Amino acid sequence: MTTQEKLLTRNPRADLLVDLAELVSGLLLVGFLWTHMLFVATILLGGRTFDRLSILLDEYYLSYIGIPFIIIVALVHMVVAGRRIPNKWHEQRIILRHSKTLGHTDTWIWVFQTITGMAILVLAGIHVWMVLSGWPIRAVTSAERVQSFLWFYIVLLLVGEYHAGFGLYRQFVKWGWINRHTIGAVLKTITVIIVALGAVTLWAFMRLGGAQ
């Protein structure tokens, strides 16, 4: 079946449900990402505060429930958000060529969303494996991990926050909830704040690791 035939035989109701699944899973992941950043940033209040929060999450099984839940949500999001991404090289070249010709900002945002999404799939998988292999989460072990893989976490921070911020922007524009210029400015500001908080947090872990 050709691409044109697939477009003509689409089920609008099924497309709507898939779009809603993409929206809900994306909102959950962004909410988790920003909440996770706030939790990790408790290292700025000291290693004891960080450890107490980690122990609290374990005692109430929030970590053991939350991690598998987020992994499932991420897999769902990957499937529903990636359904329109071309998997053939010549189709990808066509999209890049059209993006250059159009010179449209939102088109390039979609292209980079695709690239960062695939990068996050790999980077987040590595991060989860490193965290689980060094369980339980404690300030000292986290500091050692950041000190050993600083550039990895810098890339993960930048890629993750770019994908989250512009992903929300595309969803708000897609559903027509807020003016694109307004929501764009708000989300850019939030992204800068989160990235700055993440950078300071990495610095705090580096200091803690160096003090050991």
For each residue, the residues with C-beta under 8 A, 3 or more apart:
1: 5 6 9
2: 5 6
3: 6 7
4: 7 8
5: 1 2 8 9
6: 1 2 3 9 10
7: 3 4 10
8: 4 5
9: 1 5 6
10: 6 7 14 15
11: 14 15
12: 15 16
13: 16 17
14: 10 11 17 18
15: 10 11 12 18 19
16: 12 13 19 20
17: 13 14 20 21
18: 14 15 21 22 80 83
19: 15 16 22 23 80 174
20: 16 17 23 24
21: 17 18 24 25 76 80
22: 18 19 25 26 77 80 81 171
23: 19 20 26 27 171 175
24: 20 21 27 28
25: 21 22 28 29 73 74 76 77 80 81
26: 22 23 29 30 77 81 167 168 171
27: 23 24 30 31 168 171
28: 24 25 31 32 70 73
29: 25 26 32 33 70 73 74 77 164
30: 26 27 33 34 164 167 168
31: 27 28 34 35
32: 28 29 35 36 66 70 73
33: 29 30 36 37 160 161 164
34: 30 31 37 38 164 194
35: 31 32 38 39
36: 32 33 39 40
37: 33 34 40 41 194 197 198 201
38: 34 35 41 42 197
39: 35 36 42 53 57
40: 36 37 43 50 142 201
41: 37 38 44 197 198 200 201
42: 38 39 45 49 50 53
43: 40 46 47 49 50 139 142 143 201 204 205 208
44: 41 200 201 204
45: 42 49 50
46: 43 49 50
47: 43 50 51 139 140 208
48: 51 52 139
49: 42 43 45 46 52 53
50: 40 42 43 45 46 47 53 54 138 139 142
51: 47 48 54 55 138 139
52: 48 49 55 56
53: 39 42 49 50 56 57
54: 50 51 57 58 63 136 137 138
55: 51 52 58 59 136
56: 52 53 59 60
57: 39 53 54 60 62 63 66
58: 54 55 61 62 63 64 136
59: 55 56
60: 56 57
61: 58 64 65
62: 57 58 65 66
63: 54 57 58 66 67 137
64: 58 61 67 68
65: 61 62 68 69
66: 32 57 62 63 69 70
67: 63 64 70 71 128 132
68: 64 65 71 72
69: 65 66 72 73
70: 28 29 32 66 67 73 74
71: 67 68 74 75 128
72: 68 69 75 76
73: 25 28 29 32 69 70 76 77
74: 25 29 70 71 77 78 124
75: 71 72 78 79
76: 21 25 72 73 79 80
77: 22 25 26 29 73 74 80 81
78: 74 75 81 82 117 121
79: 75 76 82 83
80: 18 19 21 22 25 76 77 83
81: 22 25 26 77 78 117
82: 78 79 85 114 117
83: 18 79 80
84:
85: 82 114
86: 91 92 94 95
87: 91
88: 91 92
89: 92 93
90: 93 94
91: 86 87 88 94 95
92: 86 88 89 95 96
93: 89 90 96 97
94: 86 90 91 97 98
95: 86 91 92 98 99 111
96: 92 93 99 100 111
97: 93 94 100 101
98: 94 95 101 102 107
99: 95 96 102 103 104 107 108 111
100: 96 97 103
101: 97 98
102: 98 99 107
103: 99 100
104: 99 107 108
105: 108 109
106: 109 110 170 173
107: 98 99 102 104 110 111
108: 99 104 105 111 112
109: 105 106 112 113 166 169 170
110: 106 107 113 114 170
111: 95 96 99 107 108 114 115
112: 108 109 115 116 162 166
113: 109 110 116 117 163 166 167 170
114: 82 85 110 111 117 118
115: 111 112 118 119
116: 112 113 119 120 159 162 163
117: 78 81 82 113 114 120 121 163
118: 114 115 121 122
119: 115 116 122 123 159
120: 116 117 123 124 156 159 160 163
121: 78 117 118 124 125
122: 118 119 125 126
123: 119 120 126 127 152 155 156 159 160
124: 74 120 121 127 128 156 160
125: 121 122 128 129
126: 122 123 129 130 152
127: 123 124 130 131 152 153 156
128: 67 71 124 125 131 132
129: 125 126 132 133
130: 126 127 133 134 145 149
131: 127 128 134 135 137 145
132: 67 128 129 135
133: 129 130
134: 130 131 137 141 145
135: 131 132
136: 54 55 58
137: 54 63 131 134 141 142
138: 50 51 54 141 142
139: 43 47 48 50 51 142 143 208
140: 47 143 144 208 212
141: 134 137 138 144 145
142: 40 43 50 137 138 139 145 146 205
143: 43 139 140 146 147 205 206 208 209 212
144: 140 141 147 148 209 212
145: 130 131 134 141 142 148 149
146: 142 143 149 150 153 202 205 206 209
147: 143 144 150 205 206 209 210
148: 144 145
149: 130 145 146 152 153
150: 146 147 153 154 202 206
151: 154 155
152: 123 126 127 149 155 156
153: 127 146 149 150 156 157 202
154: 150 151 157 158 202
155: 123 151 152 158 159
156: 120 123 124 127 152 153 159 160
157: 153 154 160 161 195 198 199 202
158: 154 155 161 162 195
159: 116 119 120 123 155 156 162 163
160: 33 120 123 124 156 157 163 164
161: 33 157 158 164 165 191 194 195 198
162: 112 116 158 159 165 166 191
163: 113 116 117 120 159 160 166 167
164: 29 30 33 34 160 161 167 168 191
165: 161 162 168 169 187 188 190 191
166: 109 112 113 162 163 169 170 187
167: 26 30 113 163 164 170 171
168: 26 27 30 164 165 171 172 183 187
169: 109 165 166 172 173 180 183 184 187
170: 106 109 110 113 166 167 173 174
171: 22 23 26 27 167 168 174 175
172: 168 169 175 177 178 180 183
173: 106 169 170 176 180 183
174: 19 170 171
175: 23 171 172
176: 173
177: 172 183
178: 172 182 183
179: 182 183
180: 169 172 173 183 184
181: 184 185
182: 178 179 185 186
183: 168 169 172 173 177 178 179 180 186 187
184: 169 180 181 187 188
185: 181 182 188 189
186: 182 183 189 190
187: 165 166 168 169 183 184 190 191
188: 165 184 185 191 192
189: 185 186 192 193
190: 165 186 187 193 194
191: 161 162 164 165 187 188 194 195
192: 188 189 195 196
193: 189 190 196 197
194: 34 37 161 190 191 197 198
195: 157 158 161 191 192 198 199
196: 192 193 199 200
197: 37 38 41 193 194 200 201
198: 37 41 157 161 194 195 201 202
199: 157 195 196 202 203
200: 41 44 196 197 203 204
201: 37 40 41 43 44 197 198 204 205
202: 146 150 153 154 157 198 199 205 206
203: 199 200 206 207
204: 43 44 200 201 207 208
205: 43 142 143 146 147 201 202 208 209
206: 143 146 147 150 202 203 209 210
207: 203 204 210 211
208: 43 47 139 140 143 204 205 211 212
209: 143 144 146 147 205 206 212
210: 147 206 207
211: 207 208
212: 140 143 144 208 209
